[in-house]
Amino acid sequence: MSKNTQPKSFELAVSELEAIVAQMESGQLPLEQSLSAYKRGAELLQYCQSTLAEVEQQIRILNEANVLQPYTNADD
């Protein structure tokens, strides 16, 4: 997956985020690469949080109606 693109799935985003954290924790990245990695990590974290919020909303809808209905985000 190329950098600065939307992940194809939540699982791929988490995997990429874990790899970034491991790289940064190793302390082997030059400062400029660390900054780029941090920015990408922040993008991935935002994507994951947004995805989880949408799934939680779908679960709330399912619990209320006993039927899973698609959730449309008002921000889209």
C-alpha positions in Angstrom: 0.0 0.0 0.0 1.5 3.4 -0.9 1.7 6.0 1.7 -0.9 8.8 2.0 -3.6 6.7 0.5 -6.8 5.6 2.2 -6.4 2.0 3.5 -8.5 -0.7 1.8 -9.6 -2.1 5.1 -9.5 -1.5 8.8 -7.3 -4.6 9.2 -4.7 -3.3 6.7 -4.8 0.1 8.4 -4.1 -1.5 11.8 -1.3 -3.6 10.3 0.4 -0.6 8.7 0.0 1.4 11.9 1.6 -1.4 13.9 4.6 -1.4 11.4 5.0 2.4 11.8 5.0 2.1 15.6 7.6 -0.6 15.5 9.8 1.5 13.1 9.5 4.5 15.3 10.1 2.6 18.5 13.3 1.1 17.0 14.8 4.6 17.0 16.5 3.9 13.7 14.6 6.4 11.5 16.1 9.7 10.6 14.2 12.8 11.9 12.6 13.5 8.5 11.4 9.9 8.1 10.1 9.9 11.7 8.0 13.0 11.0 6.6 11.4 7.8 5.9 8.2 9.7 4.2 10.1 12.5 1.9 12.0 10.0 1.0 8.7 8.3 0.3 7.1 11.6 -2.0 10.0 12.6 -3.9 9.6 9.3 -4.3 5.8 9.9 -5.4 6.4 13.5 -8.1 8.8 12.3 -9.2 6.3 9.7 -9.4 3.5 12.3 -11.3 5.7 14.8 -13.8 6.8 12.1 -14.3 3.2 11.0 -14.9 2.0 14.6 -17.3 4.9 15.2 -19.4 3.9 12.1 -19.5 0.2 13.2 -20.5 1.2 16.7 -23.3 3.3 15.2 -24.5 0.3 13.1 -24.5 -1.8 16.2 -26.6 0.7 18.0 -29.1 0.8 15.1 -29.2 -3.0 15.1 -29.8 -3.2 18.8 -32.6 -0.6 18.6 -34.4 -2.1 15.5 -33.3 -5.7 15.7 -32.3 -5.3 12.0 -28.9 -4.3 10.7 -29.3 -1.2 8.6 -26.7 0.7 6.6 -25.3 3.7 8.4 -24.8 6.8 6.4 -22.4 9.3 7.9 -23.7 12.9 7.8 -20.2 14.1 7.2 -19.8 12.2 3.9 
